[in-house]
């Protein structure tokens, strides 16, 4: 069983790391923990790993953890700037969203590409409060792994811009 001083040290390190994360998030902005892209999601997971290795592990110091977090925030900021300035960056870093359903029709081949089962799809339709499959205008497997369900009377073409069909 760890001593009281060891536990106090871990609590202090945890508080310090959380404070650093909050500070870096305030500096870097809202995208810091977004899931706007697969890259953003990977960075978020990496940040959690760094936090855990400092707080729970005994091998990683707070200084190393702070440097690692700052580096991850920096890489994310650089990549965000690249995306805004160079259209090829997004294609290089992320898969394009994939159309799973269109106008009430399930696109079986695309569902296989997304490694999605019919049960997965039906669950997502229920989550989106779909009452009738024929009301579904589109289902999109997003780059983050999320699934977007668009239903209603009509669908503007702009909402499917960049989606593979």
N, C-alpha and C positions, 0 to 999 in steps of 0.2 A: 504494500500500500504506500502511495507517495506521501511524503511528509507535507505538513501544512505550508512550509515555505515553498516547496515545489508547486503546490497548488496555487498559492498566491502569485508566484512568478508566471504561471500559465495564464491566470486570469488577467494579470497586468499585460502580458504579451497579446492576449486576445483583444483587450480594450484598445491597445495601441494600434494593432493591425486594423481593427474596425474603424478607428479614427482616421488612419491613413487612407483607407478605402473611401470613406466619406469625403475627405479632403480632395483626393484625386478625382472622384466623381464630380464634385462641385467644379473643379478646374476643367475637366474634360467635357462635361456636359451630359445631356440626357442619353446619348447613344451608348454610354459606358456599359450599361447592363441590358441593352436592348437585344432583341432577337430578330433584328431587321434582316440579317443575312446569316448564312452558315458560319461565316468567319466571325461575326459578332458573338454567335453562340459559343464557338470554340474558345474565344478569348474569355468569355464569362466563366466557362468551365475551368479554364486554366487559372483564372483569378481565385476561384474557389479552392482549387488544389493548392495554390500557394498559401492561402489563408490557413487551410487545414494542416499543411506541413509545418507551419510555424507554430500554430496553437497546440496541435496534438503531438507533433514530432519533437524529438530532442536534438536532432541533427541540424536543423535549419534555424539560424539566428533571426531575430527581428530585423536586423540591418539587411541581411540577404533577402528576406521577405519583402521589405519595403522597396529595395532596388528591383526585385523581380516584378512587383506590382507596377512600379513606375515604368518599367520597360514594356510591360503588357499594355498599359494605358497609352504609352508613346507609340507603339506599333499600331494599335487600333486607330489612333489619331492620324498617323501617316497614311494608313490604308484608306481611311475615310476621305482624306484629301485627294488621294490618288483616284478614288472612285468618282469624285466630283469633277476632276480635271481630265481624266482619261477614261473613255468609254470602254476600253478593252479590259480594264482592271476588274470590273464586275464579272465579265465573261470568264476571266482567268480564275477568279477566286470562288465563284459560286455556280452551282447548277441552276439552270433556268427553272422556273416553276413549271409544273406539268399538269395539263388538263386531265382530270379523272372522269368527269361527267360533263356533258353538254346537252342542254335542252331535254333533260329527263332521261338521256341515254347514257348508260355506263360504258366507258371506253375501256374494254377488258385488257387490251394490250398495254395501255398506259397504266392501268392499275397494277399489272404485273411488273412493269418497269419501276413503279414506286414501291414495290413490295408491300402492297396493301391488299388486305383480304376484303371480301364482300362484307364480312362482319364489321371490320374497321370502318368501312365506308358508311354502313347503315348507322353505326354508333355516332359518327360525325354528323350525319343528317339529323339524328334525334337531338344532338347537342345544339344544333342550329334551329331547332323548333320547326323542322320541315314536316308538314302534315301530309303532303302528297308528292311523290317522286316526280310527277309530271310538272310540278311547280319549280323544280330545281333548274335554274338557268345554267349554272356551272359549279363544279367542284374543282378546286385547284390544290395540288400538293405544293406547298410553298418551299422556298429554298431552305427554310429553317426546320422543316419537318412538320410544321403546322399545316392544317387543312382548312381552307377557306370554302365556305358554302354560300353561294349566291342564289337567292331564290326570290321570286316575286313575279310581277307581270312582264318586265322587260329587262334587258341587260345592255348597257352601253358598251360598245366595242373597246373603248379605252380601258375598261377594267381588266381586259384580257391581254393588254399590251405586254409583250415579252414572254407570254406563257406558251410553252411548247404544246402542240396539239396532236 
